[in-house]
Each structure stands twice: as C-alpha cells, then as structure tokens.
Amino acid sequence: MNAIGQDIPRRDGHAKVTGNATYAYETDVDNAAYCALLQATIAKGHITEIDITDALALPGVLTILTPGDVQKLAHVDNPELAVLQDNHIAYRGQIIGAVIADTSEIARHATELIHLSYHVDDHDSAFTADRDDLHTPKALVTGAPADTTTGDVDTAMRTAPHTIDHTYSTATNHNNPLEPHATTALWQDDTLVLWDSTQGVHAVRTDLAEVLRLRPDQVRVICPYVGGGFGAKGEPHAHVVIAALAARALPCRPVRLALTRAQMFTLVGYRPPTVQHTRLAADDTGALTAIAITSTSPTSAMREYVEHAAAPTRMMYAAPNRATRHRLAALDIAVPTWMRAPGECPGMFGPEVAIDELATALGIDPIDLRVANEPEVDPETGKPFSSRNLVACLRQGADRFGWADRAPRREGDWLVGTGVAAAVFPAFTNRATASIRYERGHYVVEIGAADLGTGAWTVLPQIAADALGVPLHLVDIGIGDTTYPYASVAGGSTGTATWGSAVLVAAETFRDKFGTDPTEGDEAEGSHDTGPFNEHYSTYAFGAQFAEVRVHADTAEIRVPRLLGVFAAGRIINPRTARSQFTGGMTMGLSMALHETSSLDPRFGHVINHDLAEYHIASCADATDVQAYWIDEEDPHVNPLGAKGIGEIGIVGTAAAIVNAAHHATGVRVRDLPLTLDKLLPGLP
Amino acid sequence: MRPFDYLAPTDAATAVRTVATNPTATYLAGGTNLVDHLKLGITHPDLLVDTAAITTAGITDHHGGLLIGAATRNSDIAADHRVRTRYPALAEALLSGASGQLRNMATAAGNPLQRTRCPYFQDATTPCNKRRPGSGCAAIGGHTRGHAILGASDHCVATHPSDMAVALTALDATLHILGPDGPRTLPCTDLHRLPGTDPTRDTVLEHGDLITAIELPHNPLARRSRYRKVRDRASYAFALVSVAAALETTDGIITDARLAFGGVAHKPWRAYRAEQALLGQPANDTTYRTAAEAELTDAQPLNGLDGGNSFKVPLLTRTVIATLRNLDQR
C-alpha cells in the first residue's frame, strides 16, 4: 500500500473548477450585512474631526465604526490589530472607520459621505540605504542574530586576487493572491464565528480572542478554501478585527467584509525592498576566501518587520571570512510582512548574481564555481547538513537544460543567453495535533490546518492512508476549522511536514490502541512538535534554477522562453501537487525578475500602482515553458515524514538565474530588479 | 460608488439631446473603462445613457473603404478578414491591447475615448488636474514611466492609452459623429488634444457628441501597414512606446509613408515631420533614424522617482527603425 508518491488529483479540484467551493466571502448565511472600510489619506498625523451625520442618514446604513468609539481592545504584540483605538494615523491607507450597511454598494457610498479633518504631521516615507538613521534589528524572525561575523572580511578583500564588490537591489513586491482577503463574521450567543480567508485558522482564533478579550472557545474560525495567500494571510490583519467588531455591533446578523484589490496594497503586508551590498573574495581557483552581505530594508514605524535577506549567505558557501548584517529604516509606511520565501527569496538574488560575476571574471563555469565552494558542514553552525544535494541539482539540471552548449547566440532579432543560480530554503517543522476516528468503515482524519491552494486536502489523506495501511479512499479528511485540533499556520514551507508528522503519530497511536480491526467511534490523537531533529542537523532544501533569456536586439524587450528547476526537498508526497508548487514558485520568481514592483511615492506615502493592470504580474504569455524536476532524496533526520517543504523554494534563485542569463545574452549586467528593458537598452549596440 | 440613473434610449437624436443638456450625464458603451471609474470615484455621473440600441455593430464596405459601426466589439474588428488584409495595423493594434475578455466587451467608439491610465489620475486621493482642475499634477516629480515625452504641459503629462487610436491616426480614419446640431465628420488625427492648460478634456468632442461610426478610407498603402507595441510584459500591458506605420518604396526609394506613435503623448501622435523626412529617401536604417530623430527633436523626457522616462527617446527611435525595416523587408 503506497499512496505516498502517487500522482493523485486534488480532492478539492472539482469543486474549485466548477465554482462549488465556497470561499470566505461567499459563505452561505442569511440576511448578511456588508462592511466597507474608510482609509486615511494622509501618511502621518491625527484626525481632528470626523462627521458621520450624512453617512448615517443614508438609507440602508446600519452602523458606523469610528476611532475611539469601539470596544477597548486588549494590548497585543501586533499593533496592526489595535484598530480604531485612537485618532492617530501611522501610515496612508490605515483603517480609520468602517460602515456597515444592507448592501456593499450602500456601505461604500456611505464612506464617501464621511467628512474628515486632519492634523497633518510631516511624514518620512523615502527609503534609501544610505540614510543616517538606519538601525540594527534585535533579531531575525527565526531568532537568529541580526549580524554575524567570522574572520576578517576586510583583510580578505584587500589581499585576494579576485573580488566582487557591488550593490544589488530587489523591489517592493505585493503578495497579491487571486482571492482578496475576506471575512464573514457572525456574533451570536457570546460566540464569534469567522469565516476567514487565512493560512491558519488557529492563528486567527488565538489572535482575535486575545485582542477582543474573549476566551478561545468563544471564537470559531472556519476556512475550507483559500485562493492563495503567499504569506499575506499568514496572520490576521486589521480588517479581520474590523469584521469582528462590526459583527459584535450587529448581534445575530452576519457581516461580510472583502478588501478591494487597491486596499490589498496597504492593509495586508508586502515584501519590502532590499539593498544588498555584497562582497566576494576568491583565490585563482575560485575558492572563496570571503563572503559578506549587508541587507538594508525599510520597515513600518508602526510595526517592525525584518526581511532577513542576509541569512542565506550564512550557510550557502564555504569561506573562512564571513560577515552578514541587517539594517532597517523605520518609515511612515504600511506594514510589511512575509511573502513567499521571505529572506531567502530576495537574499538569493544579490549573492547569486555576484557568484555569476565572479565566475565571469575568473573564466570559470558558474556551476563549477558553486561546486568548488560547497561547504562540508553548515558554515554558520558547524552542524552537518541532514542532507545537501545542491551539487546533484546543479548537475542534473545542467543535463536536462542543455547547459553544455551555452555560447550566447543571435536568433533573428533576438539575443539569446542562459543563466543559472542556486536555491535554498530551510526545512522547519512546527506544532500540530491530528485526530483519527473510525467511522462507518472510514478513517476520519481531522486537523486544524489550512489549504491555501498547496494541496493539503489531498496529501494529508495520502500520508494517513500509508500510515494506517489502508487504501486511500477509506481516508476522509477535515481541515480548515478550529473545531479540529490545533495546527500551525501554512507558512514557512512547514505545512505538509508538520501536519503530516502529526498524522503519522496519530496513525501509530490509533493502531497501537485499536489494532487493525477498530470499532465504530474509536479515536486517537497524535502530535508533532519541532525537534529534536533540528538540534543535531542543519536542515535545508536545495535547488538549481536554469533560465534561457531572449533580448530583442532593437527594443531590449525581454522574454524567458525556458525555465528549468531541479530541487532536492526530501520526500515528495504527491508529484502532481508538488510540481504545481515548484512551477508556481518559479513563475512567481520570473514575475519578480521581470515585472513586479510596487511604486511607492514618498511624497504621499503609499503605493500608487495599486491594481493588477499597473502592478504587473507575469502573464501566461510571459511564462511559456516552466519545468520542475526533483532528486529522490531520503532524509531520515529532517522530520518523521522525511519531507522538507516545497511551497517556497521554487521562487528562490529564479530572478538571479534570469538576470545572469540576460547578462550572458547581452553582456549587460543589471543589478537592480525588476529587469526591465530600459536597464538593458543603453548597453545594446 | 454613488447611485445613478440608467437610460436605454432607442432613438439616437433623443439620446444626444438628453446627454447634451445634462452635464452630469454620460454615455455607456462597453463599460470597460467607465465602470472602473465609477468604482474608483474618478467620475460621478448622475445618469448613464446606454448606447447599445442607438449605435450599430458591424463592418460594411464603404466607398472602397470600410465603415465600422460604433458598437462593433474590438474582438470582432480584429477578426474581420477585410480589416486584417486591408488594414493590418488596425487588427494588430487591437490584438495588442487589453485582454481577450476586455476586447469582447470594448467597442469601436469606446476604445479611442478611453482615458489615461496615469496612476495619479486613477487614484482619487492624489492631486490631478485632469480629474480635479487646479489641484496640481502629481505625476510631475512622481512615477513617470508611462508618461509623455511629447506635447505635455505643466498641467498634465499623461499619455493616451489606446492602441487602436494610434492605428486609426496613422490610417487617416474619419469619425462619424452625431451632435445636438446633427451629424458631422471629424478626422481621427483631430480627435484628441494636447493637455495645455485644460487637461480635463481628452478630445475636441462637445458634451453630448456621439460617435456613430469609424470610416477607414480606401488606401492601398494601408495593406502594407503594421503596429508594433513595446511594453513591460508580453501581454496585458499598456505601451511604453508603440508605432503604427505604413511604407511604400519604389526601387529602394520611399514614395509614401504613414507614421503614428503611441505611449508618448496626451494623444496618438501622428509623426508628420518624420513622414516628410522619409519621402524620397532610400529605404535604410539611416533614413529611418533621421526621420525618427526629426520627430523627436522636441521631445522632453520627464525626471521621476523611478528614473524618469528618458529611455523612451532611444526606445522609440529604435522601434521606429525596426518597424520600418521590417515593413520594407516584407
């Protein structure tokens, strides 16, 4: 019996493609009211007057929430959640009120009838890496220190025969999942029910109960389906609290709140830009003697977020002298958050382009240069890697891609080149509990996980079927509801490994207690928590990204006709959903490389290209041939399941591979994303 | 979004009178731009007058050319065999614009009347002289990648977003208009205006004027026309620059030419100066470059937060050369 490894179609696929899957906003409730948000149009200051008379007089308006006129919320770590507590405005677009009405049209109309006066303070929203008020964060999100130093990089740079010393930058990117954030909220019998589009129902319950001063058992969060999140739904944002307050103001009447696409550019986080001062020193053979990076990013003065882009440099390549630093500028801007492969995604841009520059300078193949600098143990911790198959990925990718005959060429009007970059993402697990109940001949697995489109509905039954030793069709699954046992958020590429490990333990417990012939209603639980695995090993997934780039000789238009990735990510549970994760990440990486940039205007303090016509995401015509492969990797050390997580590594390194290929095609080295034609044009003949 | 009244008249003259006498009325055709504006709070009409029953859809032969009914969908124009063979630049322009879904909704008359996608125009919380006269132009000193290098003013640096209108301008199309005083015609080259001191007005049309048809004149040269659009992604993006061109050569000497630019001005930019520079010259890159540079001598690129748009000058020059070279080699 081997369900794991089988190419199983998504269990939720049919419901989704036929429109029968209900998303948070579509929850079937009676007599729903609708909530529309009022947002600040200044970047800093406070409201001096707010007049809701006209708005309240509009027929169909039920109630209006204004600053200081709502429940006193509990103080929590996340100041984003402290909505409408006072008149203070910390960034342009901040929620400063909400209208609840019989229809969404009336609610939105009423927001236009609210009259506001502001006291405006000077704001500072302009990010540069040479500001004199940069600060060093206390720690990274992983708990690791902001800065690390080994040896003496400056001396190595002075004495090495070959050095690279450049500044690279990545742009502000917005997560922009297809489904806008949405919540349907119902307050009834001292209980709050939230149908919320989220990556973690339990995380929403914990945060909302705390901020609303409720017991966790007074809050139920339900989320069967999510139309993507990419980190922006990794924790509740302010609008979820607004939806809850609105529901509380209208007991027994469900309230729907969906963000507009424009609101998603201010209210639900984004990947901040990074400026990466990157230095490499090498001897004549290409062996690195030093590697160093300082990554500088903006954060919001309201809440600190560290994009840990210097982190991957700590463990990627061997070099005796090493230094990594993070610096932040706290500005009057919206709050950044996780976006697919936070840290690693931007952090593998600068260094992987720098490696390519070094290879070019030395006349060494960039694959050989990377292989030459493979560390024997994790350079940061000195621990062995639980498994590290970067070299295998590079070699297999080179064969599949046709790397060997890579001389740049001209085909008609197009200049053609190829590029490579490495990818890495840590393999963590988190905490989860699963239950298994025997019911009418089926095994019902329940776990409070969320499927944000990754395949949890499908892969968790595969894991359970094998663990129980039963055919797949005898396993039923329940996820996306806080009535199911606690499960960690679908983030950090930890979902399948964490929840799957809990399912493994639950299955083992079930068999131990009830044997192979259980009776109706028999039930067992099993839990997984981080470690002890990570204490002895350094656990990462690796990959190699290959790109072919074509640049138009006249106009410098850029096309990527081929992307190919090979990954080593432990055990692959379902090749169909896995391939979708890898190629989806790679496509998003292509999008980051060529298109995505949020245009913040510091004069106003907000992003002004806040729709999908002006914020470019790769279209189908841009991503024509994206292929993903993987190495069969058995890693008994990483976690009980042997799976490393695949949701994020596909986006890591893609942009560097594309930029390296564009250089190969044209001879023009671009160090700032996105790679747009105006950056290549001056270098073309 | 505010409530509004909706009228679906069946008599064109009555509809024109209704709109002409009501400053807060506006026509609704495909709605692909207007509905966005209603949601974004860019415009607040009290009355929408649906043109569906008072305009025709369809393409008819007309004095050796074609007459395109105002209600004809963009997708139908692009697919029409006569358009594809006799006016390929128009078909190419249409297919390079928007998305399949939008082209299925957008109409012949609506497309040239779409408004700028300047992000400051589309964000009702920022100053914009086109949206709120006298409030200032936020694009100046802001993000100007999509903005003008020709014919802008201190009041507005927006570009016209239509691809179709650039082709119509090059192909000497004529608009059939029904106004309060009756029908009239207007060359497409005269439809759009430069911003000057009043950027609120995109075109010379008077309030209430209704475009009823677009006429493509008979012109064998148009058979050798094409539309080249350069943009930031392979599909669904507005032009950074675009070129509609037609070229006739005899024994390697240029005998006739049409040239219009998109993405560089408040209107589709008919490049008369470049056309003159091409006539009688040998068909080669040097000639094309000289012609493009003649047209761009007055170009004034903008500085901006994102590095400005000075790249559009060499980009347009190179695109003109590549397009004309390609036409000559066909």
Chai-1 contact restraints between the chains, C-beta under 6 A:
chainA,res_idxA,chainB,res_idxB,connection_type,confidence,min_distance_angstrom,max_distance_angstrom,comment,restraint_id
A,T41,B,T125,contact,1.0,0.0,6.0,A-B,restraint_1
A,R108,B,M1,contact,1.0,0.0,6.0,A-B,restraint_2
A,H109,B,R2,contact,1.0,0.0,6.0,A-B,restraint_3
A,D554,B,R318,contact,1.0,0.0,6.0,A-B,restraint_4
A,D554,B,A322,contact,1.0,0.0,6.0,A-B,restraint_5
A,T555,B,V230,contact,1.0,0.0,6.0,A-B,restraint_6
A,T555,B,R318,contact,1.0,0.0,6.0,A-B,restraint_7
A,T555,B,T319,contact,1.0,0.0,6.0,A-B,restraint_8
A,H595,B,R233,contact,1.0,0.0,6.0,A-B,restraint_9
A,S599,B,H143,contact,1.0,0.0,6.0,A-B,restraint_10
A,D601,B,G142,contact,1.0,0.0,6.0,A-B,restraint_11
A,F604,B,T126,contact,1.0,0.0,6.0,A-B,restraint_12
A,I608,B,P119,contact,1.0,0.0,6.0,A-B,restraint_13
A,I608,B,D123,contact,1.0,0.0,6.0,A-B,restraint_14
A,N609,B,P119,contact,1.0,0.0,6.0,A-B,restraint_15
A,E614,B,P119,contact,1.0,0.0,6.0,A-B,restraint_16
A,H616,B,D232,contact,1.0,0.0,6.0,A-B,restraint_17
A,H616,B,R233,contact,1.0,0.0,6.0,A-B,restraint_18
A,S619,B,R233,contact,1.0,0.0,6.0,A-B,restraint_19
A,S619,B,S235,contact,1.0,0.0,6.0,A-B,restraint_20
A,S619,B,Y236,contact,1.0,0.0,6.0,A-B,restraint_21
A,A621,B,A234,contact,1.0,0.0,6.0,A-B,restraint_22
A,A621,B,S235,contact,1.0,0.0,6.0,A-B,restraint_23
A,D622,B,R233,contact,1.0,0.0,6.0,A-B,restraint_24
A,D622,B,A234,contact,1.0,0.0,6.0,A-B,restraint_25
A,D678,B,F311,contact,1.0,0.0,6.0,A-B,restraint_26
A,L681,B,F311,contact,1.0,0.0,6.0,A-B,restraint_27
